Amino acid sequence: MGKKRKYKTGKKRSGGSVAMAVVLIGSLAVLALAVGLLWPQLGDILGAPQPDDSSAPQSSPGTTTTTTPSVAGYYVTTDALNMRSGPGTEYEVLGVLEAGKAVEVLGAEGGWYRISLMGQTAYISAEYVVPSTAAPSTTTTATQAGTTTSPQYSDRYIDGDGMLQFDPAGRYVQAASYPDGAEIPWALLLVNDWNPMKEGYDESVTMKSVESKYAQVNSGQKVDARMYDDLIAMLEAGKAHNIGVQSSYRAYSHQKRLYWKKVEALKRRYSDPIVLQTKAGEEVKRPGFSEHNSGLAVDLYGSGNTLLNESFANTAAYAWLIEHCADYGFILRFPKGKEAVTGVVYEAWHFRYVGDPAVAHAIMDNGLCLEEYLEQNRK
């Protein structure tokens, strides 16, 4: 009784541990098999990612994922969204895609899909598109053979020669008022974004140099010879206000060089060709779309103001011109409040010759712009 028993537990403990391990491993194997069989169902129930989803590259904040071939295909936008020049909201907006628009995705970068826009790369948020089996006609649609349009500007397109053109729908087109090739009266020639002057027109017209005393700011000014006498008569009548010509005729060929030089200068800022040419045209008119190419328009100075901005409207010279210009066949070409019709902002210094003083008065006395008068009278 006084002796302590010695238990030989080594082998028994070892054998018990092995047995327990075998049972545990077997249980785990069964569990693993069950989980493996049920994994897809569990994924559907719990919302867990499928293998293909979990293996796709994941982007961390501030990083860019390389192109993922598996996302390439056709998609449809679920909401209106911006197209940008790079994969992020800090990049320039190139245009807007409307909801329900079909696009072809070429690859992914982070949370952005890369698409093709008129030969240029554009990016859209992956959040607002869903897969589709329908192929888009193109990201930019064609309005006629050889032309392309931009989602950002539905009223203009690039023609087959690469020049920006404005859709004349809803606009007065002067040529339509002269069927069968009837000649448009030269003094009423309409030149604006929807009515281009034919290339070579100015070469068929005789231009006459304005005497230097009437062009003291910039010498070498020229105008259509047929309006010269009326111009000089007006300047003489208003000489008390020192009114003169600061800018006038500009050759079509020269306008062409200026325009494409401006387009080239803005290429780094705008990749969409329609946006690019629109922005360039806001600074330099497209060749054939500027009245200065016709020789019928003059930019005037007076009362010591040569700034060619709205401040000219505060001068005595401007007040005199508004009251008397129609007497000599001239009109204020781009009046305030008519921007939506003329397509040009208010220009207090820009005057246009229309020939007959009666026509000029009909425009000036009734608060019209040239487009409105021509449309009302089908001229």
VMD Tcl script that draws the C-alpha trace (Angstrom):
set ca {
  {0.00 0.00 0.00}
  {2.89 2.29 0.80}
  {4.49 1.86 -2.63}
  {3.52 4.10 -5.46}
  {2.50 2.40 -8.68}
  {4.51 3.05 -11.74}
  {2.42 3.36 -14.89}
  {3.93 2.43 -18.24}
  {2.13 4.92 -20.27}
  {4.57 5.51 -23.10}
  {3.22 3.00 -25.61}
  {-0.36 3.40 -24.59}
  {-0.19 7.21 -24.95}
  {1.59 6.90 -28.27}
  {-0.94 4.47 -29.62}
  {-3.82 6.64 -28.44}
  {-2.38 9.75 -30.08}
  {-1.95 8.01 -33.41}
  {-5.48 6.77 -33.28}
  {-6.82 10.19 -32.51}
  {-4.74 11.75 -35.32}
  {-6.06 9.20 -37.81}
  {-9.61 10.00 -36.81}
  {-8.96 13.74 -37.01}
  {-7.31 13.51 -40.45}
  {-10.13 11.37 -41.73}
  {-12.69 13.88 -40.47}
  {-10.83 16.73 -42.11}
  {-10.66 14.83 -45.39}
  {-14.39 14.23 -45.35}
  {-14.99 17.88 -44.48}
  {-12.69 19.07 -47.26}
  {-14.45 16.81 -49.75}
  {-17.82 18.14 -48.66}
  {-16.65 21.75 -48.89}
  {-15.14 21.10 -52.29}
  {-18.39 19.64 -53.56}
  {-20.48 22.41 -52.05}
  {-18.15 25.37 -52.79}
  {-19.97 26.70 -55.88}
  {-23.30 26.51 -54.05}
  {-21.78 28.18 -51.00}
  {-20.38 30.84 -53.28}
  {-23.83 31.56 -54.67}
  {-25.38 31.59 -51.22}
  {-22.74 33.64 -49.45}
  {-21.76 35.86 -52.38}
  {-18.18 34.64 -52.33}
  {-16.10 35.21 -55.47}
  {-15.88 32.49 -58.05}
  {-12.40 31.20 -58.97}
  {-12.33 33.24 -62.18}
  {-13.22 36.40 -60.24}
  {-10.72 35.85 -57.45}
  {-7.91 35.18 -59.92}
  {-8.47 38.50 -61.76}
  {-5.91 41.23 -60.99}
  {-7.05 43.43 -58.10}
  {-6.05 47.12 -57.95}
  {-5.04 48.80 -54.73}
  {-5.58 52.55 -54.35}
  {-3.14 54.56 -56.43}
  {-2.04 51.61 -58.57}
  {-2.78 50.70 -62.17}
  {-3.56 47.18 -63.32}
  {-2.22 45.94 -66.61}
  {-4.58 45.01 -69.43}
  {-6.79 42.03 -68.61}
  {-7.73 40.16 -71.80}
  {-10.77 38.55 -70.13}
  {-12.66 41.87 -69.94}
  {-12.35 42.58 -73.65}
  {-15.67 42.46 -75.45}
  {-18.92 44.32 -75.95}
  {-20.59 46.28 -73.16}
  {-23.59 48.57 -72.72}
  {-23.58 51.70 -70.57}
  {-26.09 51.71 -67.69}
  {-25.93 55.48 -67.23}
  {-24.51 58.53 -68.97}
  {-20.80 58.68 -68.26}
  {-17.72 60.63 -69.22}
  {-15.05 59.37 -71.57}
  {-11.62 60.46 -70.36}
  {-8.13 60.61 -71.79}
  {-6.75 58.40 -69.00}
  {-7.87 55.91 -66.33}
  {-8.96 58.36 -63.65}
  {-11.20 61.34 -62.90}
  {-8.22 63.66 -63.00}
  {-7.93 63.17 -66.78}
  {-9.53 65.37 -69.48}
  {-13.13 64.61 -70.47}
  {-13.19 63.76 -74.19}
  {-16.93 63.30 -74.51}
  {-20.03 61.80 -72.95}
  {-21.59 58.41 -73.63}
  {-25.34 58.28 -73.19}
  {-27.08 55.49 -71.26}
  {-27.70 52.35 -73.32}
  {-24.72 53.00 -75.62}
  {-22.92 49.89 -76.86}
  {-19.13 50.05 -76.73}
  {-16.26 47.68 -77.36}
  {-13.87 47.35 -74.43}
  {-10.26 46.59 -75.34}
  {-8.84 46.14 -71.86}
  {-8.90 47.26 -68.24}
  {-6.77 49.46 -66.05}
  {-7.85 49.41 -62.44}
  {-11.52 50.32 -62.31}
  {-11.47 51.76 -65.83}
  {-12.14 50.17 -69.21}
  {-10.17 51.21 -72.26}
  {-12.13 51.82 -75.47}
  {-11.33 53.21 -78.90}
  {-12.66 56.66 -79.81}
  {-12.08 57.84 -83.40}
  {-8.70 56.16 -83.48}
  {-7.80 57.57 -80.06}
  {-7.77 55.81 -76.71}
  {-10.49 56.73 -74.22}
  {-11.39 55.41 -70.78}
  {-14.74 54.84 -69.09}
  {-15.61 53.77 -65.55}
  {-16.20 50.01 -65.30}
  {-18.90 50.71 -62.73}
  {-21.44 51.90 -65.29}
  {-21.24 49.23 -67.99}
  {-22.50 45.66 -68.23}
  {-21.54 42.90 -70.68}
  {-23.52 42.66 -73.89}
  {-23.59 40.37 -76.90}
  {-24.51 43.20 -79.27}
  {-21.62 44.84 -81.09}
  {-21.70 48.63 -81.39}
  {-21.74 50.13 -84.88}
  {-18.79 52.31 -83.81}
  {-17.96 54.41 -80.79}
  {-18.31 57.42 -83.06}
  {-21.01 57.12 -85.66}
  {-20.95 58.11 -89.32}
  {-23.48 60.62 -90.60}
  {-22.45 60.16 -94.21}
  {-19.72 58.40 -96.11}
  {-16.29 59.41 -94.91}
  {-17.48 61.48 -91.93}
  {-17.31 60.95 -88.18}
  {-19.05 62.58 -85.24}
  {-18.27 63.12 -81.57}
  {-20.51 62.23 -78.61}
  {-19.65 65.63 -77.14}
  {-20.91 67.59 -80.16}
  {-23.92 66.14 -81.93}
  {-24.21 69.09 -84.31}
  {-20.84 68.77 -86.05}
  {-18.59 66.24 -87.74}
  {-15.28 65.78 -89.53}
  {-15.74 65.49 -93.28}
  {-13.84 63.26 -95.68}
  {-11.18 65.95 -96.12}
  {-10.52 66.15 -92.38}
  {-12.23 69.53 -91.90}
  {-14.73 70.26 -89.13}
  {-18.24 70.87 -90.46}
  {-21.43 71.97 -88.69}
  {-24.71 70.15 -89.31}
  {-27.00 72.70 -91.02}
  {-30.18 71.05 -89.70}
  {-32.49 73.77 -88.36}
  {-30.25 76.51 -89.79}
  {-30.76 78.86 -92.71}
  {-28.75 77.66 -95.69}
  {-28.53 80.44 -98.24}
  {-27.72 78.23 -101.22}
  {-31.08 76.48 -100.76}
  {-32.82 79.81 -101.49}
  {-31.17 79.96 -104.91}
  {-32.18 76.78 -106.76}
  {-30.79 75.69 -110.08}
  {-27.49 77.44 -109.45}
  {-28.91 80.97 -109.35}
  {-26.28 83.48 -108.30}
  {-26.38 84.91 -104.78}
  {-26.18 88.74 -104.71}
  {-22.55 89.45 -103.88}
  {-23.27 92.04 -101.16}
  {-25.65 89.63 -99.40}
  {-23.29 86.66 -99.40}
  {-23.78 84.81 -96.11}
  {-20.63 83.44 -94.49}
  {-20.95 81.63 -91.17}
  {-20.45 78.19 -89.64}
  {-23.24 76.72 -91.77}
  {-22.63 78.68 -94.98}
  {-19.03 78.42 -96.14}
  {-17.55 80.60 -98.81}
  {-16.33 78.58 -101.77}
  {-12.58 78.14 -101.99}
  {-11.24 80.46 -104.64}
  {-14.11 82.97 -104.27}
  {-11.82 85.74 -103.08}
  {-9.45 85.12 -105.97}
  {-12.26 86.00 -108.37}
  {-12.94 89.31 -106.62}
  {-10.91 92.49 -107.04}
  {-9.62 93.74 -103.71}
  {-8.69 97.38 -103.28}
  {-6.20 98.76 -100.76}
  {-7.51 101.15 -98.11}
  {-5.61 104.44 -98.01}
  {-3.25 104.58 -95.05}
  {-4.98 107.63 -93.55}
  {-8.06 105.43 -93.05}
  {-6.01 102.54 -91.65}
  {-3.59 104.20 -89.25}
  {-3.37 101.27 -86.82}
  {-2.59 98.53 -89.33}
  {-1.66 99.57 -92.84}
  {-2.07 97.36 -95.88}
  {-5.82 96.79 -95.43}
  {-7.90 95.67 -98.41}
  {-11.63 95.32 -99.12}
  {-13.87 94.25 -102.00}
  {-13.42 97.06 -104.55}
  {-17.21 97.24 -105.07}
  {-17.75 98.48 -101.50}
  {-14.73 100.77 -101.33}
  {-16.44 104.08 -102.13}
  {-19.21 103.53 -99.56}
  {-16.64 102.57 -96.93}
  {-14.58 105.72 -97.50}
  {-17.73 107.87 -97.51}
  {-18.67 106.44 -94.09}
  {-15.19 106.95 -92.66}
  {-15.11 110.51 -93.94}
  {-18.51 111.25 -92.42}
  {-17.34 109.93 -89.07}
  {-13.87 111.46 -89.12}
  {-14.66 113.57 -86.07}
  {-14.37 110.32 -84.14}
  {-11.22 109.19 -85.97}
  {-12.87 106.03 -87.25}
  {-10.65 103.75 -89.34}
  {-10.08 100.19 -90.52}
  {-8.01 97.97 -88.23}
  {-8.61 94.61 -89.92}
  {-10.30 93.66 -93.18}
  {-9.74 91.19 -96.00}
  {-7.78 88.07 -95.20}
  {-6.95 85.67 -98.02}
  {-8.52 82.21 -97.88}
  {-5.09 80.64 -98.27}
  {-3.72 82.68 -95.36}
  {-6.73 81.78 -93.20}
  {-6.11 78.14 -94.00}
  {-2.52 78.34 -92.78}
  {-3.53 80.16 -89.60}
  {-6.26 77.66 -88.80}
  {-4.22 74.49 -89.21}
  {-1.34 76.05 -87.30}
  {-3.72 76.61 -84.39}
  {-5.05 73.06 -84.67}
  {-1.50 71.72 -84.54}
  {-0.73 73.86 -81.49}
  {-3.70 72.43 -79.55}
  {-3.18 68.76 -80.39}
  {-1.54 67.94 -77.08}
  {-4.53 69.28 -75.16}
  {-7.37 67.68 -77.12}
  {-7.30 64.16 -78.56}
  {-10.87 64.12 -79.93}
  {-10.49 65.70 -83.42}
  {-13.90 67.38 -83.25}
  {-13.20 68.92 -79.85}
  {-9.74 69.87 -81.12}
  {-11.01 71.70 -84.21}
  {-13.89 73.28 -82.28}
  {-11.45 74.78 -79.78}
  {-9.12 75.92 -82.56}
  {-12.05 77.51 -84.39}
  {-12.92 79.55 -81.31}
  {-9.61 81.36 -81.77}
  {-9.10 81.20 -85.53}
  {-12.03 80.75 -87.90}
  {-11.94 77.85 -90.32}
  {-10.92 78.88 -93.84}
  {-13.96 79.91 -95.84}
  {-16.09 80.41 -92.73}
  {-14.83 83.89 -91.88}
  {-16.37 87.01 -93.39}
  {-12.88 88.45 -93.55}
  {-12.17 85.97 -96.36}
  {-14.87 87.64 -98.46}
  {-13.54 91.21 -98.30}
  {-16.97 92.46 -97.15}
  {-16.19 92.85 -93.44}
  {-14.14 95.42 -91.53}
  {-13.04 95.66 -87.92}
  {-13.12 99.34 -87.00}
  {-11.37 101.49 -84.42}
  {-12.33 104.98 -83.27}
  {-12.28 107.46 -80.41}
  {-8.78 106.25 -79.64}
  {-9.99 102.70 -78.92}
  {-8.13 99.99 -80.85}
  {-8.68 97.07 -78.47}
  {-11.20 95.13 -80.58}
  {-13.26 94.18 -77.54}
  {-16.57 95.18 -75.97}
  {-15.09 98.38 -74.58}
  {-15.50 99.84 -78.07}
  {-19.26 99.92 -77.40}
  {-18.65 102.65 -74.82}
  {-17.08 105.06 -77.32}
  {-18.57 107.97 -79.24}
  {-17.31 106.33 -82.44}
  {-19.46 103.27 -81.79}
  {-22.53 105.37 -81.03}
  {-22.04 107.26 -84.29}
  {-21.62 104.05 -86.29}
  {-24.77 102.46 -84.84}
  {-26.76 105.55 -85.82}
  {-25.27 106.12 -89.28}
  {-23.64 102.93 -90.67}
  {-26.83 101.80 -92.44}
  {-26.85 105.06 -94.43}
  {-23.76 103.72 -96.22}
  {-24.92 100.10 -96.57}
  {-23.23 98.72 -93.44}
  {-24.58 96.77 -90.45}
  {-23.27 95.67 -87.07}
  {-22.68 92.05 -88.03}
  {-22.69 90.32 -84.63}
  {-25.09 92.17 -82.31}
  {-25.58 91.30 -78.65}
  {-28.32 88.76 -78.01}
  {-28.00 87.09 -81.42}
  {-25.18 84.70 -80.56}
  {-27.35 81.60 -80.93}
  {-28.28 82.67 -84.47}
  {-24.94 83.98 -85.75}
  {-22.76 81.48 -83.90}
  {-20.44 84.35 -82.92}
  {-20.21 86.33 -79.69}
  {-21.09 90.02 -79.64}
  {-18.49 92.03 -81.59}
  {-18.99 95.77 -81.26}
  {-16.18 96.50 -83.73}
  {-17.17 94.18 -86.61}
  {-19.18 95.81 -89.42}
  {-20.37 94.21 -92.63}
  {-21.31 95.69 -95.99}
  {-24.69 94.57 -97.38}
  {-24.95 97.06 -100.25}
  {-28.35 98.72 -100.43}
  {-28.89 101.20 -97.55}
  {-32.57 100.12 -97.49}
  {-31.50 96.58 -96.66}
  {-29.05 97.82 -94.05}
  {-31.76 99.92 -92.40}
  {-34.21 97.00 -92.46}
  {-31.66 95.04 -90.46}
  {-30.43 97.73 -88.09}
  {-33.78 99.49 -87.46}
  {-35.54 96.20 -86.67}
  {-32.87 94.74 -84.42}
  {-32.12 91.85 -86.78}
  {-28.94 90.04 -87.64}
  {-28.04 89.18 -91.23}
  {-29.17 85.55 -90.89}
  {-32.65 86.60 -89.75}
  {-33.09 89.13 -92.53}
  {-31.98 86.69 -95.22}
  {-34.24 83.91 -93.93}
  {-37.26 86.21 -93.65}
  {-36.73 87.53 -97.17}
  {-35.30 84.36 -98.68}
  {-32.30 86.24 -99.94}
}
mol new
graphics top color blue
foreach p $ca { graphics top sphere $p radius 0.5 }
foreach p [lrange $ca 0 end-1] q [lrange $ca 1 end] { graphics top cylinder $p $q radius 0.2 }
display resetview
